[in-house]
Amino acid sequence: MLFDTHVHLNVSHFDDDREEVLQRAKDAGVEKMVIVGFDHETIPKAIEMAEKYDYMYAAVGWHPVDAIDMTDKELEWLEKLSSHPKVVALGEMGLDYHWDKSPKNIQIEVFRKQIQLAKKVNLPIIIHNREATEDIIQVLQEEKAEEVGGIMHCYNDSVDYVDACLAMNFYISLGGPVTFKNATLPKEVAKYVPDDRLLIETDCPFLAPHPNRGKRNEPAYVKLVAEKIAELREQSYEEISTKTTENAKRFFGIK
Ligand code: NI
C-alpha cells in the first residue's frame, strides 16, 4: 500500500476525469493521500474532497508565490479550517525565489505568520522551497518550527541540508525528480534519509516521474517513485511502500 503525501487533485487539470484518476490510484495501491490547498479556489476544494472520500485528508496553507495576497482575513480563515477533522497539516507554505510576484520580505513575513499559526493550533507544516533553502532553514529555526515538525515537500536540494531538517523534526518527501535520469541530488538524498523520516509524493499534476515526465502527473504514479527509491536504497518495494506509509500515518496522526 502507498501513501501519496502531496496531491493537487483540487485543480482544473483533473476536472474532466477525476473519478478515473482516483480509480487508477486505487488500482496502483494508493491507500491514502493528502490533498493540498494553497489559495482561495483550491482550499475549499481540498476540504470538499477530503469530506467526500474517507481515504483523503487535507492540508491548507498560503502559497509563497501569492504571499502578497494574504491578509489577516486569510490567516483567520486558515485558523478556522485548522480545526476541521480532516485537516492534518498547514501548508504548503514557505519561500519561492524563482517567481517575483511577492517580494522576499513579504514572503518571509507570511511564512512566519503561518508557522506561528501552526504552533498555536498544533498542526505540522508542509514546506514549499524553491531556490530559498538557506532562508527557509533560518526561518524554521528562528520560529522554533521543531515544536510542530513538518515535511520538506518535493525535496530537490543538496544532501548537505538534510541533517538540519531532521534536527527540526522534519520528514523528507521525494517525488518525480528522483526518477529523472539527469537528477543526481534527489537520488543522493533518497539513499541518505533514515528509514523513519522518508515520505513519497507526486505533487500531481506537476513533476510526473519517468517515463511520464512532462505529462500530467497523477497519484497512481507515486508507485514509480517508490520503485525508484527501493532500487536506489537496495531495499524491496514492499519495504519502501510499508515504511513510507507508516511514516506518513504517524506524521499526520492518521490511524
Ligand atoms: Ni504542491
Residues whose N, C-alpha, C, O or C-beta is under 5 A from the ligand:
A	BS01	NI	D203
